[in-house]
Amino acid sequence: MEIKKSEFVISAPHVSQCPNDSKFEYAFIGRSNVGKSSLINMLCNHKGLAKTSSTPGKTLLINHFIINNEWYLVDLPGYGYAKRSKTIQQKIEQMITSYILQRKQLVNLFLLIDIRHEQQAIDREFIDWLGESSIPFAIIFTKADKLGPVKARQNAEKWMEQLKDRWDELPPYFITSAEKKTGRDEVLDYIDKINMELKA
């Protein structure tokens, strides 16, 4: 798939204020500082599309971007940012949960994981919750350029292997680097494939 056009549409504080149409939605989520904005900009080939910041935890709303006038890319707030107040953290978790569980247009969620780190409990709990809630999702490992291809693949395989204690069938995963555009074609082809299947 080639992204020819990507535009910001709306930032919504609640799922009820998201765009009122039937276009498919692909949402991106991960812990703060996982490189979500950089990845979105890399996928869309549009540097300033999602706001990148040196301060993690900046995304506090549900951000919709329209892609090729056909489908939405949705940038969800990061979870698990310790410097937020409890009240704001709970509000964000509620926003994320209601979007994921209630949004009928959501066809796939991409969960971003920093490939350099061991499996964290917060990510694992989120994955298990997605499985229990029957949400279709794929894992995107980010920042692969920080490790090199062999180590990146080993880390990703080890991470996925650890899911087998509870998962019979593992979700799809992609290894990416916003810096080197690694994994861009694979992620976009995956979205294209789902779009084709849903339209068929």
Secondary structure, 3 states (H helix, E strand, C coil): CCCCCEEEEEEECCHHHCCCCCCCEEEEEEECCCCHHHHHHHHHCCCCCCCCCCCCCCCCCEEEEEECCCEEEEECCCECCCCCCHHHHHHHHHHHHHHHHHCCCEEEEEEEEECCCCCCHHHHHHHHHHHHCCCCEEEEEECHHHCCHHHHHHHHHHHHHHHHHCCCCCCCEEECECCCCECHHHHHHHHHHHHHHHHC
